[in-house]
Amino acid sequence: MSKKITIAIDGFSSTGKSTIAKLLAKKYNYIYVDTGAMYRAVTLFANKNNYVGVDFLRKENLVSQLPNISLQFKFNKDLGFAEMYLNGDNVEKEIRTLEVSQLVSKIAAISEVRKKLVAEQQLMGKDGGVVMDGRDIGTVVFPDADLKLFMTASADKRALRRYKELIERGDNVDYNDILFNVQERDRVDSTRKDSPLVKADDAIEIDNSDMGINEQFELICNLIDKKLVEL
């Protein structure tokens, strides 16, 4: 397939954006970029250095250390997708904890952090042939993306998915804590001053509250194939 487009997938937390994006990248042989993992890695760095916690944020300390934060995606052949590396260390599992989830919206709201990561994301996708998911891909990172999707689902359905995922991983978590986290992230992501979570005017909204992965995948593949024919 000679044509390569840019696919931007935005939406609320725990709507399965990353799962769908990985499947699409594999099918079309595109580069997959998990921007959420990048923000989670910076959050992990901030938490480990005592720059952020549930009740505090030392923004200036973190901003001063941004030049010392190196983020890389390294493809894991056994897993079939790229894992997140922070300053040379594989942090894929560490960044998926509830603790990081509770703090990531605070870090993502910092303008200096967004500026650094958006620049890196734009570099990764400058040649097209990329599937990127996050909160501001179709509005800020790639406002001219060929196909923009906006994923949404009810908060309780998203919390249940996240709960099952963490339980299967062996984490000791409470459903109500996760539901609160989902609702709080929605609030922070949608109301922050810098690049708030909003649906791009030309994005196609997909409510997957009652949709399985296969149904979503088929729907989106049809949209991609239609776009490729149009080009």
PAVOBA-886495 format. One record per residue: residue number from 1; x, z, y of N, C-alpha, C in turn; residue in three letters. Coordinates in steps of 0.1 Angstrom, whole numbers, m for minus. Each point is the difference from the previous one (the first is absolute). Layout:
BEGIN
[NUM; [X; Z; Y]; [X; Z; Y]; [X; Z; Y]; 'ALA']
...
END
This chain:
BEGIN
[1; [9; 0; m12]; [m9; 0; 12]; [9; 0; 12]; 'MET']
[2; [m1; m11; 8]; [10; m1; 11]; [m5; 7; 13]; 'SER']
[3; [m13; 1; 2]; [m5; 7; 11]; [2; 15; m1]; 'LYS']
[4; [5; 7; 10]; [1; 14; 0]; [m6; 6; 12]; 'LYS']
[5; [m10; 9; m2]; [m7; 6; 12]; [4; 14; 1]; 'ILE']
[6; [m5; 6; 11]; [2; 14; 3]; [m14; 7; m2]; 'THR']
[7; [0; 10; m9]; [m12; 7; m3]; [1; 14; 5]; 'ILE']
[8; [m9; 4; 9]; [0; 13; 6]; [m12; 8; m6]; 'ALA']
[9; [3; 12; m6]; [m11; 8; m5]; [1; 14; 7]; 'ILE']
[10; [m10; 2; 8]; [m2; 13; 7]; [m12; 8; m6]; 'ASP']
[11; [0; 13; 4]; [m12; 7; m5]; [3; 15; m1]; 'GLY']
[12; [m10; 8; m3]; [1; 14; m1]; [9; 4; m12]; 'PHE']
[13; [4; 13; 0]; [8; 5; m11]; [m7; 0; m13]; 'SER']
[14; [7; m2; m11]; [m6; 1; m13]; [m11; m10; m3]; 'SER']
[15; [1; m12; 6]; [m9; m11; m3]; [5; m10; m10]; 'THR']
[16; [12; 3; m5]; [6; m8; m10]; [7; m12; 5]; 'GLY']
[17; [4; 1; 13]; [7; m12; 7]; [13; m3; m8]; 'LYS']
[18; [8; 10; m3]; [13; m3; m7]; [m2; m6; m13]; 'SER']
[19; [m10; 5; m8]; [m2; m5; m13]; [m3; m15; 0]; 'THR']
[20; [m10; m3; 9]; [m4; m14; 1]; [12; m9; 5]; 'ILE']
[21; [7; 5; 10]; [11; m7; 6]; [11; m3; m10]; 'ALA']
[22; [3; 9; m9]; [10; m2; m11]; [m5; m11; m9]; 'LYS']
[23; [m13; 0; m4]; [m5; m10; m9]; [0; m14; 6]; 'LEU']
[24; [m3; 0; 13]; [0; m13; 7]; [15; m6; 1]; 'LEU']
[25; [9; 9; 3]; [14; m4; 2]; [5; m6; m14]; 'ALA']
[26; [m4; 7; m11]; [5; m5; m13]; [m6; m13; m3]; 'LYS']
[27; [m13; m2; 3]; [m7; m13; m4]; [5; m11; 8]; 'LYS']
[28; [3; 2; 13]; [4; m11; 9]; [15; m1; 2]; 'TYR']
[29; [7; 9; m7]; [15; 1; 2]; [4; 2; 14]; 'ASN']
[30; [m7; 10; 7]; [3; 3; 14]; [8; 13; 0]; 'TYR']
[31; [5; 3; 12]; [7; 13; 3]; [m11; 10; 3]; 'ILE']
[32; [1; 12; m6]; [m10; 10; 3]; [7; 11; 8]; 'TYR']
[33; [m6; 4; 11]; [5; 11; 9]; [m10; 11; 1]; 'VAL']
[34; [3; 11; m5]; [m9; 12; 1]; [4; 8; 13]; 'ASP']
[35; [m6; m3; 11]; [4; 6; 13]; [m3; 15; m1]; 'THR']
[36; [m11; 4; m7]; [m3; 14; m1]; [12; 8; m6]; 'GLY']
[37; [7; m6; m10]; [11; 6; m6]; [11; 3; 10]; 'ALA']
[38; [2; m9; 9]; [10; 1; 11]; [m3; 12; 9]; 'MET']
[39; [m13; 2; 4]; [m4; 11; 8]; [1; 13; m8]; 'TYR']
[40; [m3; m1; m13]; [1; 12; m8]; [15; 4; m2]; 'ARG']
[41; [9; m9; m1]; [14; 3; m1]; [5; 7; 12]; 'ALA']
[42; [m4; m5; 12]; [4; 6; 12]; [m6; 15; 1]; 'VAL']
[43; [m12; 1; m5]; [m6; 13; 0]; [7; 10; m9]; 'THR']
[44; [5; m5; m12]; [7; 8; m9]; [13; 4; 6]; 'LEU']
[45; [7; m9; 7]; [12; 3; 7]; [m2; 11; 10]; 'PHE']
[46; [m11; m1; 8]; [m3; 10; 10]; [m3; 13; m6]; 'ALA']
[47; [m8; 0; m11]; [m3; 13; m6]; [12; 7; m6]; 'ASN']
[48; [9; m8; m6]; [11; 6; m6]; [10; 6; 10]; 'LYS']
[49; [0; m6; 12]; [8; 5; 11]; [m7; 10; 10]; 'ASN']
[50; [m12; 4; m5]; [m8; 10; 8]; [m4; m5; 14]; 'ASN']
[51; [m3; m13; 0]; [m5; m6; 13]; [m15; 0; 0]; 'TYR']
[52; [m6; 1; m11]; [m15; m1; m1]; [m5; 10; m11]; 'VAL']
[53; [m12; 6; 3]; [m7; 8; m9]; [m14; 0; 3]; 'GLY']
[54; [m8; 7; m7]; [m15; 0; 2]; [m3; 4; 14]; 'VAL']
[55; [8; 10; 6]; [m4; 5; 13]; [11; m2; 11]; 'ASP']
[56; [9; m10; m3]; [10; m2; 11]; [6; m15; m2]; 'PHE']
[57; [5; m5; 11]; [6; m13; 0]; [11; 0; 11]; 'LEU']
[58; [13; m1; m5]; [11; m1; 9]; [4; m15; 3]; 'ARG']
[59; [m8; m6; 8]; [0; m14; 2]; [14; m5; 5]; 'LYS']
[60; [6; 7; 10]; [12; m4; 6]; [12; 1; m10]; 'GLU']
[61; [m1; 10; m9]; [11; 1; m10]; [m1; m12; m10]; 'ASN']
[62; [m12; m4; m4]; [m2; m11; m9]; [5; m13; 7]; 'LEU']
[63; [m5; m3; 12]; [3; m12; 8]; [15; m2; 1]; 'VAL']
[64; [7; 11; 3]; [15; 0; 1]; [7; m4; m13]; 'SER']
[65; [m7; 2; m11]; [6; m3; m13]; [m5; m14; m6]; 'GLN']
[66; [m8; m7; 7]; [m5; m13; m5]; [11; m10; m3]; 'LEU']
[67; [10; 0; 8]; [11; m10; m4]; [7; 3; m13]; 'PRO']
[68; [m2; 13; m5]; [7; 4; m12]; [m9; m1; m12]; 'ASN']
[69; [m12; m6; 2]; [m9; m2; m11]; [0; m14; m5]; 'ILE']
[70; [4; m2; m13]; [1; m13; m6]; [m10; m2; m10]; 'SER']
[71; [m9; m10; 1]; [m10; m2; m10]; [2; m13; m7]; 'LEU']
[72; [m2; 0; m13]; [2; m12; m8]; [m11; 0; m12]; 'GLN']
[73; [m4; m12; m3]; [m8; m2; m12]; [9; m7; m10]; 'PHE']
[74; [0; 6; m12]; [8; m5; m11]; [m9; m3; m12]; 'LYS']
[75; [0; m12; m5]; [m9; m4; m10]; [4; 7; m14]; 'PHE']
[76; [m10; 6; m6]; [1; 6; m13]; [m6; m9; m10]; 'ASN']
[77; [9; m7; m8]; [m5; m10; m10]; [m9; 6; m10]; 'LYS']
[78; [2; 13; m4]; [m8; 7; m10]; [m14; 3; 5]; 'ASP']
[79; [m1; 3; 13]; [m13; 4; 6]; [m7; m13; 5]; 'LEU']
[80; [8; m10; 4]; [m6; m12; 5]; [m3; 0; 15]; 'GLY']
[81; [5; 10; 7]; [m1; 0; 14]; [12; 7; 7]; 'PHE']
[82; [1; m1; 13]; [12; 6; 7]; [m3; 14; 3]; 'ALA']
[83; [10; 9; m1]; [m1; 14; 3]; [7; 3; 13]; 'GLU']
[84; [m5; 11; 6]; [6; 4; 13]; [12; 8; m1]; 'MET']
[85; [10; m4; 8]; [13; 7; 0]; [2; 5; 14]; 'TYR']
[86; [4; 13; 2]; [3; 6; 12]; [14; 4; 1]; 'LEU']
[87; [8; m6; 8]; [14; 3; 1]; [7; m1; m13]; 'ASN']
[88; [m4; m10; m8]; [7; m3; m13]; [m6; 7; m12]; 'GLY']
[89; [m10; 9; 3]; [m6; 8; m11]; [m14; m5; m3]; 'ASP']
[90; [m3; m1; m13]; [m14; m4; m4]; [m9; 12; 2]; 'ASN']
[91; [m10; m3; 9]; [m9; 11; 4]; [m15; m4; m3]; 'VAL']
[92; [m1; m10; m9]; [m14; m5; m3]; [m9; 11; m4]; 'GLU']
[93; [4; 9; m9]; [m9; 11; m4]; [m2; 10; 10]; 'LYS']
[94; [11; 4; 7]; [m1; 11; 10]; [m10; m4; 12]; 'GLU']
[95; [0; m13; 3]; [m8; m4; 12]; [m15; 0; m3]; 'ILE']
[96; [m4; 1; m13]; [m14; m1; m4]; [m7; 13; m2]; 'ARG']
[97; [7; 11; 4]; [m6; 13; m2]; [m11; 3; 11]; 'THR']
[98; [m8; 10; m3]; [m11; 4; 9]; [7; 5; 13]; 'LEU']
[99; [11; 7; m1]; [7; 6; 11]; [4; m11; 10]; 'GLU']
[100; [5; m11; m5]; [4; m11; 9]; [m13; m6; 6]; 'VAL']
[101; [m10; m2; m8]; [m13; m5; 4]; [m6; 8; 12]; 'SER']
[102; [2; 13; m1]; [m5; 8; 11]; [7; m1; 13]; 'GLN']
[103; [12; m5; 0]; [9; m1; 12]; [2; m14; 5]; 'LEU']
[104; [m3; m10; m8]; [4; m14; 4]; [m6; m5; 12]; 'VAL']
[105; [m13; 4; 3]; [m7; m5; 12]; [6; 5; 12]; 'SER']
[106; [6; 12; 0]; [7; 6; 11]; [12; m9; 4]; 'LYS']
[107; [8; m3; m10]; [12; m8; 2]; [m4; m14; 4]; 'ILE']
[108; [m10; m6; m6]; [m4; m14; 3]; [m5; m1; 14]; 'ALA']
[109; [m4; 11; 6]; [m5; m1; 14]; [11; 0; 11]; 'ALA']
[110; [12; 2; m5]; [12; 0; 10]; [4; m14; 3]; 'ILE']
[111; [m1; m3; 13]; [3; m14; 4]; [14; m5; m4]; 'SER']
[112; [10; 8; 1]; [13; m4; m3]; [2; m3; m15]; 'GLU']
[113; [m7; 7; m8]; [0; m2; m15]; [m7; m14; m2]; 'VAL']
[114; [m11; m2; 6]; [m8; m13; m2]; [9; m12; 4]; 'ARG']
[115; [6; 2; 12]; [8; m11; 5]; [11; m4; m10]; 'LYS']
[116; [7; 10; m5]; [11; m2; m10]; [m5; m7; m13]; 'LYS']
[117; [m11; 5; m5]; [m5; m6; m13]; [m7; m13; 2]; 'LEU']
[118; [m7; m2; 11]; [m7; m13; 3]; [11; m11; 1]; 'VAL']
[119; [11; 3; 6]; [11; m10; 2]; [5; m3; m14]; 'ALA']
[120; [2; 10; m9]; [5; m3; m13]; [m10; m8; m8]; 'GLU']
[121; [m13; 3; 1]; [m10; m7; m7]; [m1; m14; 4]; 'GLN']
[122; [1; m3; 13]; [m1; m14; 5]; [12; m8; m5]; 'GLN']
[123; [11; 6; m1]; [12; m6; m6]; [m2; m4; m15]; 'LEU']
[124; [m6; 9; m7]; [m3; m2; m14]; [m9; m12; m3]; 'MET']
[125; [m9; m2; 10]; [m11; m10; m3]; [1; m12; 9]; 'GLY']
[126; [12; m2; 7]; [1; m11; 10]; [m1; m14; m6]; 'LYS']
[127; [3; m1; m13]; [m1; m14; m6]; [m12; m2; m8]; 'ASP']
[128; [m10; 9; 1]; [m13; m2; m8]; [3; 3; m14]; 'GLY']
[129; [m10; m3; m9]; [1; 3; m14]; [0; 15; m2]; 'GLY']
[130; [m8; 8; 8]; [1; 14; 0]; [m14; 6; m1]; 'VAL']
[131; [m2; 11; m7]; [m12; 8; m1]; [4; 13; 6]; 'VAL']
[132; [m6; 4; 11]; [4; 13; 6]; [m13; 8; 2]; 'MET']
[133; [1; 13; m4]; [m12; 9; 3]; [4; 12; 8]; 'ASP']
[134; [m10; 4; 8]; [2; 12; 8]; [m12; 3; 9]; 'GLY']
[135; [3; 4; 12]; [m11; 3; 10]; [m1; m9; 11]; 'ARG']
[136; [11; m7; 4]; [0; m9; 12]; [7; m13; m3]; 'ASP']
[137; [m1; m5; m12]; [7; m12; m4]; [m6; m12; 7]; 'ILE']
[138; [m13; m1; m1]; [m7; m11; 6]; [m2; 1; 15]; 'GLY']
[139; [2; 11; 6]; [m2; 2; 14]; [13; 1; 8]; 'THR']
[140; [11; 5; m6]; [13; 3; 7]; [11; m8; m7]; 'VAL']
[141; [2; 3; m12]; [12; m6; m7]; [m1; m15; m1]; 'VAL']
[142; [m11; m5; m5]; [m2; m15; m2]; [m14; m3; 6]; 'PHE']
[143; [m1; 0; 13]; [m14; m4; 6]; [m4; m14; m3]; 'PRO']
[144; [10; m9; m4]; [m3; m14; m3]; [0; m2; m15]; 'ASP']
[145; [m2; 10; m8]; [0; m1; m15]; [m10; m11; m4]; 'ALA']
[146; [3; m7; m10]; [m9; m11; m5]; [m13; 6; m6]; 'ASP']
[147; [1; 11; m7]; [m12; 7; m6]; [1; 15; 3]; 'LEU']
[148; [m10; 5; 6]; [m1; 14; 3]; [m12; 7; m8]; 'LYS']
[149; [3; 10; m7]; [m10; 8; m7]; [m1; 14; 5]; 'LEU']
[150; [m12; 6; 0]; [m1; 14; 5]; [m8; 7; m11]; 'PHE']
[151; [7; 9; m7]; [m6; 7; m12]; [m6; 13; 5]; 'MET']
[152; [m12; 3; m5]; [m6; 12; 3]; [m8; 5; m13]; 'THR']
[153; [m3; 13; 0]; [m8; 6; m10]; [m5; 14; 5]; 'ALA']
[154; [m10; 6; m7]; [m4; 13; 4]; [10; 10; m2]; 'SER']
[155; [1; 11; 8]; [10; 10; 0]; [0; 7; m14]; 'ALA']
[156; [m12; 3; m5]; [0; 7; m13]; [5; m8; m12]; 'ASP']
[157; [m3; m13; 1]; [5; m9; m11]; [15; m1; 1]; 'LYS']
[158; [6; m1; 12]; [14; m1; 2]; [7; 13; m4]; 'ARG']
[159; [m6; 11; 3]; [6; 13; m4]; [0; 1; m15]; 'ALA']
[160; [m11; m4; m7]; [0; 1; m14]; [11; m9; m7]; 'LEU']
[161; [2; m12; 6]; [10; m9; m6]; [14; 7; 2]; 'ARG']
[162; [2; 6; 11]; [13; 6; 3]; [2; 12; m9]; 'ARG']
[163; [m11; 8; m2]; [1; 12; m8]; [3; m4; m15]; 'TYR']
[164; [m6; m10; m5]; [3; m5; m14]; [14; m4; m1]; 'LYS']
[165; [5; m7; 10]; [13; m6; 0]; [11; 12; m1]; 'GLU']
[166; [m2; 10; 8]; [9; 11; 1]; [m1; 9; m13]; 'LEU']
[167; [m12; 1; m5]; [m2; 8; m12]; [7; m7; m12]; 'ILE']
[168; [m1; m13; m1]; [6; m8; m10]; [15; 1; 1]; 'GLU']
[169; [5; 2; 12]; [14; 1; 2]; [6; 14; m3]; 'ARG']
[170; [m10; 9; m2]; [5; 14; m4]; [0; 10; 12]; 'GLY']
[171; [m5; m5; 11]; [0; 9; 12]; [m12; 10; m1]; 'ASP']
[172; [2; 12; 5]; [m10; 10; 0]; [m7; 0; 14]; 'ASN']
[173; [m12; m7; 1]; [m7; m2; 12]; [m14; 3; m1]; 'VAL']
[174; [m6; 3; 12]; [m14; 3; 1]; [m8; m12; 7]; 'ASP']
[175; [m11; m4; m6]; [m8; m11; 6]; [m3; 2; 14]; 'TYR']
[176; [m5; 12; 4]; [m4; 3; 13]; [11; m1; 10]; 'ASN']
[177; [12; 3; m4]; [12; m1; 9]; [3; m15; 2]; 'ASP']
[178; [m2; m8; m10]; [3; m14; 1]; [m11; m7; 9]; 'ILE']
[179; [m13; 4; m2]; [m10; m5; 9]; [2; 3; 15]; 'LEU']
[180; [4; 12; 2]; [3; 4; 14]; [12; m8; 5]; 'PHE']
[181; [10; m2; m8]; [12; m8; 4]; [m4; m14; 4]; 'ASN']
[182; [m9; m6; m9]; [m5; m14; 3]; [m7; m1; 13]; 'VAL']
[183; [m9; 10; 2]; [m8; 0; 12]; [8; 2; 13]; 'GLN']
[184; [10; 9; m2]; [9; 3; 12]; [9; m12; 3]; 'GLU']
[185; [5; m6; m10]; [8; m12; 2]; [m8; m11; 7]; 'ARG']
[186; [m12; m2; m4]; [m9; m10; 6]; [m1; 3; 15]; 'ASP']
[187; [m2; 13; 3]; [m2; 4; 14]; [13; m2; 8]; 'ARG']
[188; [11; 4; m5]; [13; m2; 7]; [3; m15; 1]; 'VAL']
[189; [m1; m7; m11]; [4; m14; 1]; [m9; m8; 9]; 'ASP']
[190; [m12; 3; 1]; [m10; m7; 9]; [1; 3; 14]; 'SER']
[191; [5; 12; 3]; [0; 5; 14]; [13; 1; 7]; 'THR']
[192; [11; m3; m7]; [13; 1; 6]; [1; m11; 11]; 'ARG']
[193; [9; 3; 10]; [1; m8; 12]; [8; m13; m4]; 'LYS']
[194; [10; 1; m8]; [9; m12; m3]; [m5; m6; m13]; 'ASP']
[195; [m5; m13; 1]; [m4; m8; m12]; [m10; 7; m9]; 'SER']
[196; [m11; 4; 5]; [m10; 7; m8]; [m6; m9; m11]; 'PRO']
[197; [m5; 6; m10]; [m6; m8; m11]; [m13; m6; 5]; 'LEU']
[198; [0; m13; 2]; [m12; m8; 3]; [0; m13; m7]; 'VAL']
[199; [m12; m5; m3]; [m2; m13; m7]; [3; m11; 10]; 'LYS']
[200; [9; m9; m3]; [3; m12; 8]; [m13; m8; 1]; 'ALA']
[201; [m2; m7; 11]; [m12; m8; 2]; [m1; m10; m10]; 'ASP']
[202; [11; m6; m5]; [m1; m11; m10]; [3; 5; m14]; 'ASP']
[203; [m1; 13; m2]; [2; 5; m14]; [m13; 0; m8]; 'ALA']
[204; [2; m2; m13]; [m12; 0; m9]; [m1; 14; m6]; 'ILE']
[205; [m11; 7; 2]; [m2; 13; m5]; [m4; 0; m14]; 'GLU']
[206; [6; 9; m8]; [m4; 2; m14]; [m2; 14; m3]; 'ILE']
[207; [m13; 4; m2]; [m4; 13; m4]; [1; 1; m15]; 'ASP']
[208; [10; 8; m5]; [2; 0; m15]; [m5; 13; m6]; 'ASN']
[209; [m9; 7; 7]; [m5; 13; m5]; [m5; m1; m14]; 'SER']
[210; [m7; m12; m3]; [m5; m2; m14]; [5; m12; m7]; 'ASP']
[211; [12; m3; 4]; [7; m12; m6]; [12; 4; m8]; 'MET']
[212; [2; m6; m12]; [12; 2; m8]; [11; m8; 5]; 'GLY']
[213; [12; 3; m5]; [12; m8; 4]; [m1; m15; m3]; 'ILE']
[214; [m5; m3; m12]; [m1; m14; m4]; [m10; m8; 9]; 'ASN']
[215; [m11; 6; 3]; [m9; m6; 9]; [6; m3; 14]; 'GLU']
[216; [7; 10; 5]; [6; m2; 13]; [11; m10; 0]; 'GLN']
[217; [8; 0; m11]; [11; m10; m2]; [m5; m14; 0]; 'PHE']
[218; [m11; m2; m8]; [m6; m14; m1]; [m5; m4; 14]; 'GLU']
[219; [m7; 9; 7]; [m5; m3; 13]; [11; m5; 10]; 'LEU']
[220; [10; 8; 0]; [11; m2; 10]; [8; m13; m4]; 'ILE']
[221; [2; m2; m13]; [7; m12; m5]; [m8; m13; 5]; 'CYS']
[222; [m13; 1; m1]; [m8; m11; 5]; [2; m3; 15]; 'ASN']
[223; [1; 11; 7]; [2; m1; 15]; [14; m6; 2]; 'LEU']
[224; [10; 4; m7]; [14; m5; 2]; [0; m15; m4]; 'ILE']
[225; [m6; m4; m12]; [0; m14; m4]; [m7; m9; 10]; 'ASP']
[226; [m10; 5; 6]; [m8; m7; 10]; [9; m2; 12]; 'LYS']
[227; [7; 10; 4]; [9; m1; 12]; [12; m10; m3]; 'LYS']
[228; [5; 0; m12]; [11; m9; m3]; [m4; m14; 0]; 'LEU']
[229; [m13; m3; m4]; [m5; m13; 0]; [m2; m5; 15]; 'VAL']
[230; [m4; 9; 8]; [m2; m3; 15]; [12; m4; 7]; 'GLU']
[231; [12; 6; m4]; [12; m2; 7]; [6; m15; m2]; 'LEU']
END
